[in-house]
Amino acid sequence: MTYREYGRTGKRLSSLGYGISRMPMLRDAEGKVLGVDDEKAIPLVHRALDLGVNVVDAGHHYMGGHSEAFVGRALKGRRKEVFISTKNGTDDGSYDTWNVWLERSLRSMETDYIDFYLFWGLTLESWQNGIGKPGGLMDAMRKARDEGMVRHISFSTHDKPENIKGLADTGFFESALMQYNILDRANEGVIPYCKAKGLGVSIMGPVGGGRLSEPSEAIQRMLGHKASSTAEVALRFVLSNPDVGVAFSGMDTMGQIEENCLTASIPGALTEGERIKVDGSFAEIKGLADLYCTGCDYCSPCPQGLDIAAIFRIMNYHRVYGLTSHARSLYRELGKEGSGKKDASGCASCGACEGKCPQKIEVMRQLRETHETLK
């Protein structure tokens, strides 16, 4: 296992962290979650620790509300080996409620302190409009740190890159958790910015929330030679970024743990030549994707209410990246009753979209092709 200095926290974390968000679960006959299957799940965590992982990330709402309590059970007798990261929601905005949630987290995880405590899903707007004001949740977090219940103040976010920079500029935080992987690179410029501000940077979804666990010839050959799996390339890509502190991966099989820990043991993750090849391959793939749709959205609004750009993005997971199972799963969600979205079968062939497309794409034909391929 490789280890990295984590911002100005003074902590040295394993480059691979364990995201406690997907575990083998116990369910009733109707599929309702009853709890975590400890007999299968706890050995997974212990194996990861044995292979050098020293940080876990939980969240109260993960796994049907069972994530934090599971961490408490899984780390019995091994708490001192592990840094714990978890999150406190901010929807209520109440100082008192926030403290109730903190106490709940401590009790659930059977610990006296949390190493990295995150404002969950923080945005710059919510910070400026209340959380960061005197008497708000900022003061609650600071008090918890002063009293030793929290060691380091952090946040997770899905905000825009420029807004994440604004949160880093506050000087209040010691680390940040954000999305970044080989397909989702919007935060590529934010990561070094946060690192330069002294923040430790954690990554969620390094394997694309499971998207990149599916075999893909296009991605597996990005290194210039065929990698053992798509997940290997995805994780090596994230860990090759020197400004990334730790990548949290949700691992629910022993095979995933063994593979990811082996990948995280490669110094440098990618050679300079491999990184250049990956970037070049990504540029070529993006160019191919743009032939089908650039996502400019000039075709909107569709008279039938279709989100044409979104439909074509899903199709490109299949056509360009070879992630067919993932593409089908996303596409089928569009047509579900109550989703508020429509799949491509809703096209009435009115042609309004084609007249507005600057790429002169045969939109109606591609919509029919998408539906036939992914339905």
Salt bridges, closest charged atoms under 4 A:
GLU5 OE2 - ARG12 NH1 2.98
ASP38 OD2 - ARG73 NE 2.62
ASP50 OD1 - ARG78 NH2 2.88
ASP57 OD2 - LYS87 NZ 2.67
GLU68 OE1 - HIS60 ND1 3.99
GLU81 OE1 - ARG78 NH2 3.00
GLU110 OE1 - LYS76 NZ 2.52
ASP115 OD2 - ARG79 NH2 3.09
ASP139 OD1 - ARG142 NH1 2.97
GLU147 OE2 - LYS143 NZ 2.64
ASP169 OD1 - LYS197 NZ 3.20
GLU174 OE2 - ARG145 NH1 3.95
GLU174 OE1 - HIS152 ND1 2.97
ASP184 OD2 - ARG211 NH2 2.22
GLU188 OE2 - ARG185 NH2 3.27
GLU188 OE2 - ARG275 NH2 3.36
GLU217 OE1 - ARG221 NE 3.02
GLU217 OE2 - LYS226 NZ 2.73
GLU232 OE2 - ARG236 NH1 2.86
ASP243 OD1 - LYS195 NZ 3.81
GLU258 OE2 - ARG47 NE 2.70
GLU274 OE2 - HIS225 NE2 3.37
GLU274 OE1 - ARG236 NH2 2.91
ASP279 OD1 - ARG185 NH2 3.00
ASP279 OD2 - ARG275 NE 3.96
ASP290 OD2 - LYS286 NZ 3.19
GLU333 OE2 - LYS336 NZ 2.89
GLU362 OE1 - ARG365 NE 3.40
GLU369 OE2 - ARG319 NH1 3.43
GLU369 OE1 - ARG365 NH1 3.26
GLU372 OE1 - LYS375 NZ 3.27
